[in-house]
Amino acid sequence: MSETFHAEKGPFLRELQPGDRFIGYYVLRNKQLEPFRDATRGYFLTLILSDRSGQLLARVWEGAEDVDAELVKGEVVKINGEVETYLERTQIRVLRVRPGSPGEYDMRDMLPSSQHNPEEMLETIQSFLDKIENSHLSSLAKVFYEDREFLQQFSQSPAARRIHHAYLHGLLEHTVEMLKLANTVIEIYPQMDADLLITGILLHDIGKVREYSWELDIDYTDEGRLLGHIVIADEMISNAIRQLPDFPEDLALTLRHMLVSHHGRYEWGSPRRPKTIEAIALHHLENLSAQINRFSLILENRLPGEDWTTYDRLLRRQLYSSGESDLSIEEDSMQE
């Protein structure tokens, strides 16, 4: 039986193995009372627990209704449990559980974080800002990237709730990846407006700083659920353009088109499909960064020694890796 513990936090979920007994703090992402097949036994409680290493299913078999009434979804809970295997799936049998108290845990242990240094990524952002020669586009980008409050939110924000770069500093990482990819696209296609593409990359997802909240869990804000980041970003950029004297109307329209079409398809939430060279480039750069990140995270979480992942319902396929490339994330590299 492993005895891996961390000061205050307890073991990370990824470290747990069948047979382990442990005490630790985790975010309660979801909970649901479910009836036993034998109705005379009442209910059991299913919990989804998470920390910065991942998430795991847990079950409360006794006193489930009382426990359900005590716990609040989205808050930290203290778990005394045992790891078991049920129907070939690892889960936690909860022996005792209570709400966590402030000061008992470090919030940085609760959410995953980019492997890359945020300060270095911000330096990359600045280097691309400096490349923009068009004075109108440069001024517009600086409205946001020279705003300290915006930059702090942008550098911390996840890029998504679940699908890709769904961790602290994920939006920053996603944007930097796209900027680096754009260098090659600009070199290959001289007809591409480099300033427009770089500005589009820098601004295309800025609405996500208002779409998501990320204290103990990544979730949508009310504004995010009702409007979404594309609508929010278009509003933010339109307001900024109005503050800039003599910003060309046709340039504003072209840039806004890039932003509202960057998802590429109507069924992917894009109000318009790309209709300019820069817009189609933005869409494919965005999708490449997102898909590579999603594939990498799925492969990283495959079972030890397995070349194939389990079936992914969203992608509708299994993924393959020969195992020759190391996709694992060292725990220390996930620190803030």
C-alpha positions, 0 to 999 in steps of 0.5 A, spaced: 500 500 500 502 506 497 503 512 503 504 518 498 502 524 502 503 532 501 503 537 507 496 539 508 493 537 501 494 529 502 495 525 496 494 527 489 488 523 485 493 521 480 497 518 485 492 513 488 492 506 487 487 500 489 488 499 496 490 505 498 487 508 505 488 516 505 486 523 508 486 529 503 482 535 500 479 535 494 474 540 490 467 537 489 465 538 482 459 534 482 454 530 487 448 526 485 444 521 490 442 515 486 437 509 489 440 502 490 437 497 486 434 494 492 429 500 494 429 498 501 436 500 502 435 507 500 440 511 496 448 512 495 451 518 493 456 519 487 461 524 488 466 527 482 472 529 486 478 533 483 485 536 484 490 539 480 492 532 478 485 530 475 479 527 477 476 521 480 469 518 482 467 517 489 461 513 493 458 514 499 455 508 501 452 509 508 448 515 510 448 518 503 442 523 504 445 526 510 452 527 507 448 530 501 445 535 505 452 537 508 456 538 502 456 544 497 458 542 490 464 547 488 467 547 495 473 543 498 471 537 502 476 533 506 475 525 505 477 519 509 477 514 504 479 507 501 481 506 493 478 500 490 476 497 483 469 497 481 467 494 474 474 495 472 474 502 474 478 505 480 474 509 485 474 512 492 470 508 497 468 514 502 469 512 509 468 519 512 467 526 509 466 533 511 466 540 508 474 543 508 475 549 512 479 556 510 486 555 511 486 547 511 488 547 504 492 551 498 488 553 493 494 552 488 493 544 489 486 544 487 486 546 479 491 544 474 496 549 471 500 550 465 507 546 464 510 553 461 512 559 465 507 564 465 512 570 465 516 567 459 509 566 455 508 574 457 514 575 454 513 572 447 506 576 447 510 582 448 515 580 442 509 579 437 505 586 440 512 589 438 512 586 431 505 589 429 507 595 424 500 597 423 499 603 428 491 602 428 492 595 430 498 596 434 494 601 438 488 596 439 492 590 441 495 595 446 488 597 449 488 590 452 495 588 453 497 594 456 491 594 461 494 591 468 487 588 470 486 585 463 493 582 463 492 579 470 486 576 468 488 573 461 494 570 464 491 566 469 484 564 465 483 557 462 482 557 455 476 552 456 472 548 461 473 541 459 476 541 452 483 544 451 487 548 455 483 547 461 487 549 466 490 555 469 494 560 464 491 555 459 489 561 455 495 564 455 499 558 453 493 557 447 495 564 444 502 563 444 502 556 441 498 560 435 502 566 435 508 561 434 505 557 429 503 563 425 510 565 424 510 559 419 504 561 416 506 568 414 513 566 411 509 561 407 503 565 404 506 572 403 499 574 401 497 574 408 496 580 412 501 579 418 499 584 422 492 582 421 493 575 423 497 577 429 492 582 432 486 577 430 490 571 434 491 576 440 484 578 441 480 572 438 479 569 445 479 575 450 472 574 451 474 568 455 476 572 461 469 574 462 466 567 460 469 563 465 471 563 473 476 559 476 477 559 483 476 552 485 473 549 479 473 552 472 466 554 470 462 558 466 460 565 469 452 567 468 455 572 462 459 566 459 453 562 459 448 567 456 452 570 451 459 566 450 466 569 449 465 570 441 459 575 443 463 578 449 469 579 445 466 582 439 463 587 444 470 588 448 473 590 441 468 594 438 468 598 445 475 599 444 475 601 437 470 607 439 476 610 443 481 610 438 480 616 433 480 615 426 480 607 426 478 605 419 471 602 418 473 597 413 479 594 418 474 594 424 469 590 420 475 585 417 478 584 424 471 583 427 469 578 422 475 574 424 473 574 431 466 572 430 468 566 425 474 563 428 470 557 430 469 555 423 463 552 423 456 554 425 455 547 429 461 549 432 458 556 435 461 560 429 456 566 427 459 566 421 464 562 417 471 565 415 471 569 408 478 572 408 485 569 408 486 571 415 480 569 418 481 562 415 488 562 417 486 564 424 480 558 424 485 553 423 491 555 427 486 555 433 483 548 431 490 546 431 492 548 437 486 546 441 486 539 438 493 537 439 492 539 446 486 535 447 489 529 444 496 530 448 492 530 454 488 524 453 494 520 451 497 522 457 492 519 461 492 512 458 493 506 462 500 505 464 503 500 458 497 501 454 498 504 447 491 505 446 487 510 450 480 508 452 474 510 447 473 518 448 466 520 447 467 527 444 472 525 439 468 518 437 475 514 437 480 511 441 487 514 440 494 511 439 501 512 441 507 507 441 509 509 447 516 511 445 514 519 446 513 521 453 507 525 454 507 525 462 506 531 466 511 531 472 507 533 478 512 539 480 512 542 473 504 543 474 506 548 480 504 555 479 
